[in-house]
């Protein structure tokens, strides 16, 4: 493509709306433009990167035996009511009525639609296994869309759904998708980890996230320094080795309530009593579809809401407003404690091994100290209820956990029969018995993958695209348009790239060399070729890899070694060096 003919509106300044690095660079590089909160238009340069990721996804999905379909984006409420997700999914589901006042939604995912399709088409075990996928626009009405394509409301997703005769076969389908995803993200040139994850609103009993490691990532990933254990920090477990209980004040009775005005936080309470936060306990009230409960953890730890939800077996869990806790339970938020409360109490496994501790007195402005587990309070539910920390022991070996930041780009789920039972998707087995299909589902955020690649591959000058997903593989800079000889050679070289089917952006604009160099760096093509009058007279063209400071000169009268470079790039990506 000729730069002079391409709609490629690069920006010098960072737009005010940009929040994270990939968002800034995608706006500056003319890849996307904002239409509304969380809704973006793809411009030609951005769409080319998107299509490159899609091509890799399709190739690997097809190789894994999946077949592509295209399902309706608009879905009838009846299907979601049949699966019992119409109300459960919440406000993220964009609901609307047609002219006949029938309820519909814009699909955030397609479990209901694909299950309905398959239940009407598949009758026998001979038709299974089956894996169908699509690449399609989704919509989730995020409460706070942000970070450009990282957390938009409208987005492009590859979603696949597998159907099997039993759990053993479903596990094989899951493993095939796990392998396909590893190939996809490796081919995209990304540094990623597959980590255990929570299944969320999709459901099922087993899932993995594929996370691109990046400091700007929203997700925290816990991984072992010795073995291959890795999990989203919300899902991560750690091995707990209890220490001896501190005995120094155990015989002393719990104190009378101590006035602690304006001490609603753990930090304030610890400062008031002149102790470390780990000598206090934090008590929080949660509400779920099962009612209210109190969760008690060491004062220096954070409650893991997903673990609490799993222990309860609840469909949803949230922190209620302080006014509700006061009005409905008579408890003052900021001064909560586990003594003499009328709601169920869940205690983290570390609390019984703490010494005398400080907690709220369930009285506004007061705390208790010298509180002891077993003597002053106890409960039936003691479990791991906190977020894992760096340095804690791995749950599978004697290694320790490290915490990294990452960006979720893919998620695979082992669904079991959650949807096939509710929507009655059955088949006849080889004995003629009717059984429910065992399902899995597998998603990739295509636009988010492009954004994550930019978060992981950039420098102070702009993007540095991995070769496989770069919109153009090479930038050809003509630094002397006034020279007929230079221009003629650039034109000849441009045509040769097109003939070889190597995507090229030929900068034939009447701009200063500095502008062309800056745009080439911003746009991040893996290879930059530069030719000016001096180089032409010397019979050389300069090549430079975007992710390197190295450059190499190739003779104009023999470019075989240049074509060898691109052959190697096609095979080994842009991590090679110029020699």
Secondary structure, DSSP 8 states (H G I E B T S, - for coil): -BGGGS-----SS--TT--SHHHHHHHHTTSEEEEETTEEEE-HHHHHHHHHHHHHHHHHHHHTT-EE----SEEEHHHHHHTT-TTTTGGGSEEEE-TT--EEEE-S--HHHHHHHHHTT--BGGG-SEEEEEEEEEE---TT-BTGGGB-SEEEEEEEEEEESSHHHHHHHHHHHHHHHHHHHHHTT--EEEEE---GGG--SEEEEEEEE-TT-SEEEEEESSSS-EEETTT---B--------TTTTS-----EE-TT--SHHHHHHHHT--GGGBEEEEEEEETTEEEEEEEETTS-B-HHHHHHHHT-S-EE---HHHIIIII---TTS--STT-SSEEEEETTGGGS-SEEEE-SSTTEEEEEE-BTTTB--SEEE--B---TTSB-SSSS-BEEEEEEEEEEEEEEEETHHHHHTT-EEE-TTS-EEE-EEEEEEEEHHHHHHHHHHHSEETTEE---GGG-S-SEEEEES-TT-HHHHHHHHHHHHHHHHTT--EEEE--S--HHHHHHHHHHHT-SEEEEE-HHHHHHTEEEEEETT-S-EEEEETT--HHHHHHHHHHHHHGGGS---
